Amino acid sequence: MASKSWDKKSWDAAIAVETESTPDRTQCPPDERIRALAKGELSGKNLLQQHVEECEWCAREYKDHARDPELNRLINRSTKAIDVVILAIIIFEIVRHFSQK
């Protein structure tokens, strides 16, 4: 069984596929397993990968978990930029305050 590469195009195709998932998801693995697969923490994961490729619900969960690190990096970068701006404003106000005296 060949495994697919997990790029954006593959995931969009996997999500678009209509599957016969049960509404109550009784045949789906627990979310912790999908999260571990998305983070690359599982080995020997062929059956899980196959299920995620075939199940619309699990493909969406996998995509969300795979996106989390990207979102965290964006938030960290934004937070650092905001910190720099706030520090610059504080320094500007201190210099302005002491230069008026």
Steps between C-alpha positions, in 0.01 A plus 500: 500500500660827391454800722401835355701812555318726742512828306219755477376369166468144637308621804265716300428198278454272802255742657306536175449124468156386605536206735250286677598622845254421771346815646590386851859424387505160671753374245738797548814493716523726806607859445824440695612250232423742217686778684800270553496408130491868401796577726700203368505321835377161371692230317342216307195713429384363163148402611450830677626694197269304275202575723586871512533508120158335460301667779388858448466570873842366592665674203365831630623428852843403367521820297405707805763328716765536229418872474538565876884537496475748213243704691713494816803628306289783356368593843852495650634724223208742540545508877869579464424781255240646735748479790758693297247770410386536862860520620574768239198703614606472866856611419367787288272617782781479759738699278228755424412535867860563608577733209212731600650567844 
